C-alpha cells in the first residue's frame, strides 16, 4: 500500500500527475489493494474502484496462505485481520465503488456483503455494482454485463477524477 502511494507521489512530484485527480482500481488482489489504499490512506486518492476484492484474506485460500502462511498459530487471527480490508472500513473517506459477481468462487461475494454491512453501520458511503451470476473474472461473463460493469466503472471515475478538466499537453 505504501509502495502504491509512493509511486503515485513520485508521479505527482515529477509533474506527471495531478494530486487532486489520482484514482486507483484493481480486481481480486488488486481490489484488496484498492480497498486498503482507500481505507488506510484517506484523502490521498480522489476515488477507487475495487473489483471482486479479497476483503477477508482468511477466506482467500490458497493464495493468501502462500503469502502469509496458514491461518493458525498464536498470531492468528490478528495477522490476517491486519491485512483484511474488512477490519479497516472505518478509514473510508473517499469515493469507492465495488464491483462483484454473485457467483464468485474465488473471492466470496458474502465477504463483500459483510464489508458492506460494516460500512453501512459506520455511515460510510460507497457504490456497489452487483453482477448477477458473474464469477471471479466478472468482466468476462457475458458481453452485455461486461459493457454494463465497465460503463459504471468509467462513469464513476469520470465523475470523481474530472477528465474533462484536464489540461492537454498542447496547452
Backbone bond lengths (Angstrom), bond angles and torsions (degrees), N, CA, C in turn:
res aa  C-N    CA-C-N  psi(-1)  N-CA   C-N-CA  omega(-1)  CA-C   N-CA-C  phi
1 X - - - 1.450 - - 1.524 109.58 -
2 X 1.313 115.81 -42.81 1.467 119.14 177.25 1.526 110.87 -64.47
3 X 1.345 116.88 -38.49 1.465 119.88 178.96 1.522 111.70 -62.22
4 X 1.336 116.99 -41.18 1.464 120.30 177.99 1.522 110.78 -61.50
5 X 1.317 115.59 -45.64 1.459 119.60 179.36 1.531 110.73 -65.05
6 X 1.330 116.94 -41.29 1.462 119.88 179.09 1.528 111.18 -62.46
7 X 1.342 116.48 -40.05 1.467 120.13 178.02 1.514 111.64 -63.05
8 X 1.319 116.18 -43.92 1.465 120.28 178.19 1.528 110.42 -65.52
9 X 1.329 116.62 -40.98 1.463 120.39 179.65 1.532 110.73 -63.88
10 X 1.320 116.76 -37.87 1.465 120.32 176.49 1.522 110.10 -60.26
11 X 1.333 116.62 -45.20 1.471 120.77 179.25 1.526 110.75 -61.91
12 X 1.330 116.77 -38.76 1.465 121.16 176.55 1.532 109.83 -63.85
13 X 1.328 115.96 -48.09 1.467 120.86 -177.95 1.525 112.57 -62.66
14 X 1.318 117.14 -30.21 1.463 121.58 178.81 1.528 111.97 -81.72
15 X 1.332 116.91 -6.73 1.452 121.31 -179.30 1.520 113.96 84.00
16 X 1.333 117.51 11.67 1.463 121.76 -179.07 1.525 112.97 -88.53
17 X 1.307 117.58 -16.24 1.468 120.32 -175.75 1.520 110.06 -136.26
18 X 1.308 115.00 145.39 1.462 122.89 177.06 1.526 107.83 -87.81
19 X 1.320 118.86 119.12 1.463 120.67 -176.80 1.529 114.02 -60.92
20 X 1.329 117.33 -20.69 1.466 120.37 178.75 1.524 111.99 -85.38
21 X 1.342 117.38 -4.19 1.460 119.90 -174.21 1.530 112.27 -129.50
22 X 1.318 117.23 32.83 1.462 121.12 178.95 1.523 108.52 -87.39
23 X 1.307 115.98 120.16 1.458 121.47 176.27 1.514 110.02 -115.42
24 X 1.323 115.93 161.05 1.455 120.99 179.21 1.521 108.16 -139.92
25 X 1.348 116.25 140.94 1.446 118.78 175.21 1.520 109.52 -157.88
26 X 1.308 114.09 149.87 1.451 120.90 177.53 1.510 109.13 -169.27
27 X 1.327 114.94 169.27 1.460 120.40 -179.52 1.514 109.68 -127.65
28 X 1.330 116.12 151.25 1.451 124.44 -178.02 1.534 108.59 63.23
29 X 1.317 118.48 -118.52 1.467 118.59 177.38 1.527 110.23 -63.17
30 X 1.335 116.20 -33.80 1.462 119.99 174.57 1.517 111.70 -63.78
31 X 1.339 117.03 -31.15 1.458 121.08 174.08 1.518 111.45 -66.54
32 X 1.335 116.05 -40.77 1.468 120.26 175.00 1.523 110.05 -61.73
33 X 1.331 116.71 -44.42 1.463 120.40 179.40 1.536 110.94 -61.29
34 X 1.334 116.03 -39.30 1.463 119.91 177.33 1.521 110.58 -62.88
35 X 1.338 116.79 -49.12 1.463 120.19 179.98 1.522 111.42 -59.85
36 X 1.322 117.08 -49.84 1.465 120.05 -178.02 1.525 111.27 -63.57
37 X 1.340 117.08 -34.09 1.462 119.50 176.93 1.521 110.79 -64.96
38 X 1.328 117.07 -45.81 1.464 119.84 178.79 1.522 111.95 -67.76
39 X 1.330 116.90 -39.40 1.467 120.77 -175.61 1.526 112.64 -74.34
40 X 1.339 117.82 -30.86 1.466 120.05 -175.13 1.525 113.90 -107.51
41 X 1.323 117.11 -8.17 1.469 121.47 178.99 1.525 109.98 -127.41
42 X 1.336 118.26 51.94 1.471 119.41 -175.41 1.529 111.45 -58.39
43 X 1.333 114.10 137.31 1.452 120.16 177.98 1.508 114.58 91.70
44 X 1.311 118.75 -15.20 1.466 119.79 -179.56 1.523 111.32 -80.12
45 X 1.329 116.50 -43.30 1.464 121.20 -178.20 1.527 109.73 -97.00
46 X 1.315 115.75 140.25 1.464 120.23 178.60 1.523 111.21 -75.41
47 X 1.336 117.35 -26.54 1.463 121.84 -179.97 1.521 108.67 -172.09
48 X 1.340 114.72 160.68 1.458 119.54 176.61 1.513 111.58 -147.65
49 X 1.338 115.28 149.88 1.456 122.19 176.17 1.523 107.65 -125.88
50 X 1.321 115.70 123.90 1.463 122.32 179.71 1.517 109.07 -112.88
51 X 1.319 117.00 114.59 1.454 121.58 177.04 1.517 110.28 -97.26
52 X 1.321 117.61 133.81 1.463 123.29 178.37 1.529 111.12 39.45
53 X 1.339 117.84 54.00 1.461 119.98 -170.97 1.523 113.38 -74.88
54 X 1.310 115.81 134.50 1.469 121.65 176.28 1.526 107.79 -77.94
55 X 1.323 116.46 75.68 1.465 121.12 -172.09 1.525 113.81 -76.55
56 X 1.320 118.16 -20.13 1.464 122.15 175.94 1.519 107.38 -124.97
57 X 1.334 116.50 97.70 1.458 119.71 -172.51 1.519 113.30 -66.35
58 X 1.318 117.93 -16.16 1.469 119.74 176.01 1.524 110.94 -65.54
59 X 1.324 117.21 -20.80 1.465 121.33 179.29 1.526 112.51 -99.25
60 X 1.309 118.05 -2.39 1.469 121.94 -177.68 1.530 109.00 -88.66
61 X 1.297 115.35 70.69 1.460 121.56 -175.59 1.515 109.63 -100.55
62 X 1.297 120.97 141.71 1.472 128.52 -1.11 1.520 113.44 -93.95
63 X 1.340 116.84 -5.27 1.454 119.95 -172.97 1.526 113.78 -55.62
64 X 1.335 117.35 -45.06 1.457 119.01 -177.25 1.526 111.38 -66.69
65 X 1.310 117.43 -32.43 1.464 119.72 176.11 1.519 111.10 -62.42
66 X 1.322 117.32 -34.22 1.456 120.11 178.90 1.520 110.32 -62.91
67 X 1.316 117.05 -30.98 1.460 122.23 -178.27 1.529 111.43 -88.45
68 X 1.339 117.02 -45.46 1.465 121.41 -170.55 1.521 114.43 -107.65
69 X 1.303 117.73 -6.09 1.456 119.65 -174.90 1.520 109.63 86.03
70 X 1.331 116.81 173.16 1.465 120.57 -175.55 1.534 112.25 -66.33
71 X 1.346 116.15 149.61 1.471 119.47 178.07 1.528 110.29 -77.34
72 X 1.315 115.08 71.29 1.464 121.48 178.31 1.520 107.65 -154.79
73 X 1.305 115.78 176.81 1.460 120.58 178.41 1.508 112.62 97.16
74 X 1.326 113.48 177.14 1.467 120.87 -176.26 1.510 113.43 -59.53
75 X 1.313 116.91 -40.63 1.460 119.96 -174.10 1.527 114.04 -88.71
76 X 1.334 117.35 2.78 1.460 120.25 173.16 1.520 106.52 -90.45
77 X 1.317 122.39 135.35 1.463 126.67 12.28 1.530 115.22 -94.77
78 X 1.330 118.19 -0.52 1.471 120.13 -175.14 1.524 111.94 -57.02
79 X 1.317 117.24 -39.65 1.466 121.16 -179.26 1.518 110.30 -61.56
80 X 1.314 117.96 -43.20 1.465 121.26 179.59 1.531 111.45 -73.72
81 X 1.328 117.37 -35.48 1.462 119.73 178.99 1.520 111.41 -64.70
82 X 1.334 117.83 -36.53 1.475 120.75 177.83 1.522 111.43 -60.66
83 X 1.323 117.52 -29.11 1.455 122.14 -176.09 1.531 113.33 -100.05
84 X 1.322 117.09 0.13 1.469 121.51 -176.26 1.516 111.38 -102.97
85 X 1.322 115.48 124.08 1.465 120.39 179.21 1.529 111.72 -58.39
86 X 1.311 116.68 -30.72 1.460 121.59 -179.79 1.527 112.25 -49.83
87 X 1.312 117.43 -33.23 1.466 121.83 -175.66 1.529 113.56 -96.90
88 X 1.319 117.95 8.39 1.464 121.82 -178.14 1.531 112.65 -126.23
89 X 1.312 117.14 15.02 1.464 121.26 -174.29 1.525 113.25 -61.73
90 X 1.322 117.69 -24.45 1.466 120.08 -178.44 1.530 112.09 -65.05
91 X 1.325 117.85 -13.71 1.463 120.70 178.91 1.514 114.46 -84.50
92 X 1.327 117.86 -5.05 1.465 120.13 -176.67 1.525 111.08 -68.37
93 X 1.324 115.93 122.84 1.464 122.41 175.78 1.523 111.39 -129.52
94 X 1.322 116.68 -18.41 1.457 122.01 -171.38 1.530 110.31 -107.69
95 X 1.333 117.66 158.67 1.463 121.19 -178.34 1.535 112.21 -57.97
96 X 1.327 114.84 131.77 1.461 122.26 -178.20 1.517 109.85 -133.04
97 X 1.331 115.14 134.53 1.456 121.63 169.76 1.521 107.20 -120.85
98 X 1.330 115.68 136.17 1.457 122.07 175.21 1.520 107.45 -116.08
99 X 1.333 116.18 131.06 1.463 122.11 176.10 1.521 106.71 -117.62
100 X 1.345 116.46 124.99 1.469 118.36 -177.87 1.516 110.25 -151.66
101 X 1.321 115.32 138.87 1.453 122.20 175.96 1.516 111.39 -86.71
102 X 1.313 116.23 146.05 1.471 120.96 -175.77 1.527 113.11 -76.29
103 X 1.326 117.70 -13.99 1.466 120.89 -176.88 1.530 111.33 -110.59
104 X 1.309 117.68 23.25 1.464 122.36 -178.05 1.525 109.61 -66.35
105 X 1.308 116.28 119.91 1.467 121.41 -179.70 1.524 112.28 -97.69
106 X 1.313 117.47 -6.96 1.460 121.79 -179.62 1.526 110.13 -97.04
107 X 1.319 116.08 -51.58 1.461 122.48 177.30 1.524 106.44 -116.04
108 X 1.286 116.30 119.77 1.463 121.26 -172.03 1.534 112.29 -66.45
109 X 1.329 114.99 127.06 1.464 120.03 173.22 1.533 109.77 -59.67
110 X 1.330 116.64 -32.92 1.473 121.11 177.85 1.526 111.45 -60.02
111 X 1.323 117.85 -31.31 1.471 119.94 176.93 1.522 111.00 -68.80
112 X 1.328 116.92 -37.69 1.469 119.85 175.22 1.519 109.87 -64.24
113 X 1.333 117.00 -39.71 1.466 119.79 178.46 1.529 111.00 -65.48
114 X 1.328 118.10 -39.48 1.472 121.13 177.15 1.520 110.48 -62.85
115 X 1.327 116.59 -41.18 1.456 119.83 178.21 1.530 110.76 -67.39
116 X 1.323 116.71 -40.44 1.471 120.58 177.28 1.526 110.56 -59.94
117 X 1.318 116.70 -42.94 1.469 119.95 178.45 1.525 111.07 -60.43
118 X 1.318 117.40 -42.01 1.473 120.75 178.53 1.523 110.69 -62.87
119 X 1.336 116.58 -44.39 1.465 119.46 -178.21 1.523 110.85 -66.90
120 X 1.312 117.83 -38.17 1.462 120.74 177.20 1.523 109.87 -63.09
121 X 1.332 117.40 -44.97 1.471 121.37 179.09 1.529 111.32 -62.46
122 X 1.334 117.00 -29.72 1.469 121.89 179.98 1.528 112.53 -91.67
123 X 1.326 116.70 5.28 1.458 122.88 -179.41 1.527 111.87 59.31
124 X 1.337 116.34 38.80 1.460 122.36 175.80 1.525 107.56 -95.51
125 X 1.299 116.65 129.27 1.458 121.46 -179.02 1.525 110.00 -88.01
126 X 1.332 115.93 140.49 1.453 122.53 178.40 1.519 107.84 -160.99
127 X 1.319 115.84 164.55 1.458 121.27 175.21 1.523 107.77 -112.56
128 X 1.325 115.89 140.38 1.454 121.86 178.55 1.519 109.18 -122.21
129 X 1.327 115.70 123.47 1.455 122.11 175.44 1.521 106.42 -108.87
130 X 1.318 116.00 106.52 1.456 122.07 179.44 1.521 108.73 -94.57
131 X 1.321 115.83 129.72 1.460 121.43 -179.44 1.528 108.40 -109.76
132 X 1.330 116.77 102.79 1.464 121.39 -176.48 1.527 111.85 -58.50
133 X 1.322 115.40 125.32 1.450 121.56 175.58 1.517 115.82 77.02
134 X 1.324 118.51 -1.29 1.465 120.48 -178.30 1.518 110.94 -77.56
135 X 1.317 115.38 143.91 1.447 122.48 178.47 1.532 109.16 -93.70
136 X 1.326 116.57 -165.52 1.462 120.59 -175.05 1.526 112.64 -58.94
137 X 1.322 119.22 -46.23 1.466 117.70 174.16 1.534 109.84 -79.36
138 X 1.320 116.02 71.82 1.460 124.26 -172.40 1.515 113.16 -58.01
139 X 1.327 116.57 -22.72 1.461 119.27 -176.42 1.525 112.75 -89.49
140 X 1.329 117.87 6.59 1.468 120.09 179.22 1.526 112.41 -126.13
141 X 1.308 116.91 12.44 1.474 120.20 -174.40 1.532 112.05 -66.13
142 X 1.318 115.61 -53.84 1.467 121.13 174.99 1.524 107.09 -161.18
143 X 1.299 116.55 154.46 1.464 121.21 -171.61 1.535 113.52 -59.46
144 X 1.336 120.32 -47.10 1.473 117.88 179.49 1.537 112.49 -60.90
145 X 1.318 116.89 -40.15 1.468 119.52 -179.73 1.532 110.83 -69.79
146 X 1.322 117.03 -37.65 1.463 120.82 176.88 1.526 110.03 -61.84
147 X 1.321 117.03 -46.26 1.469 120.55 177.77 1.520 110.80 -60.59
148 X 1.325 116.54 -44.32 1.459 121.41 179.15 1.530 110.56 -57.54
149 X 1.336 116.24 -51.09 1.467 120.89 -176.10 1.529 111.36 -62.63
150 X 1.325 116.84 -46.56 1.463 118.94 -179.25 1.527 112.57 -70.48
151 X 1.311 117.67 -31.37 1.464 119.71 174.48 1.517 109.95 -63.31
152 X 1.334 116.95 -45.19 1.470 120.08 177.53 1.526 111.09 -61.81
153 X 1.335 116.72 -43.27 1.458 121.53 -179.98 1.527 110.74 -60.92
154 X 1.322 117.21 -49.19 1.468 121.23 -178.06 1.527 110.71 -64.72
155 X 1.320 117.82 -43.54 1.478 120.20 179.02 1.524 110.93 -61.71
156 X 1.324 116.99 -39.91 1.467 121.47 178.95 1.527 109.95 -62.76
157 X 1.327 116.46 -50.21 1.465 119.12 -179.32 1.524 111.11 -65.73
158 X 1.335 118.23 -39.12 1.468 120.51 176.18 1.522 111.59 -59.39
159 X 1.314 115.89 -40.35 1.463 120.59 -178.94 1.532 111.62 -61.24
160 X 1.324 116.51 -44.02 1.462 120.18 -173.82 1.527 115.06 -96.35
161 X 1.326 117.59 -19.62 1.462 119.42 -179.38 1.523 112.40 -101.58
162 X 1.332 117.53 -8.65 1.461 123.91 173.87 1.531 113.24 49.27
163 X 1.336 118.77 61.27 1.462 119.31 -178.66 1.524 113.97 -63.82
164 X 1.328 118.33 -26.36 1.470 120.61 179.42 1.529 110.91 -66.90
165 X 1.318 116.82 -24.53 1.465 121.09 -179.36 1.520 112.03 -83.48
166 X 1.322 117.34 -6.31 1.463 120.45 -178.47 1.520 110.41 -66.50
167 X 1.293 115.30 146.12 1.456 121.26 178.23 1.533 107.37 -90.53
168 X 1.317 115.95 129.32 1.469 118.81 179.59 1.529 109.16 -74.55
169 X 1.356 117.37 155.08 1.458 120.19 -179.90 1.525 113.07 -59.82
170 X 1.343 118.16 -25.80 1.462 121.09 -178.96 1.528 112.46 -73.41
171 X 1.311 117.41 -18.16 1.471 119.51 -176.25 1.508 111.83 -83.04
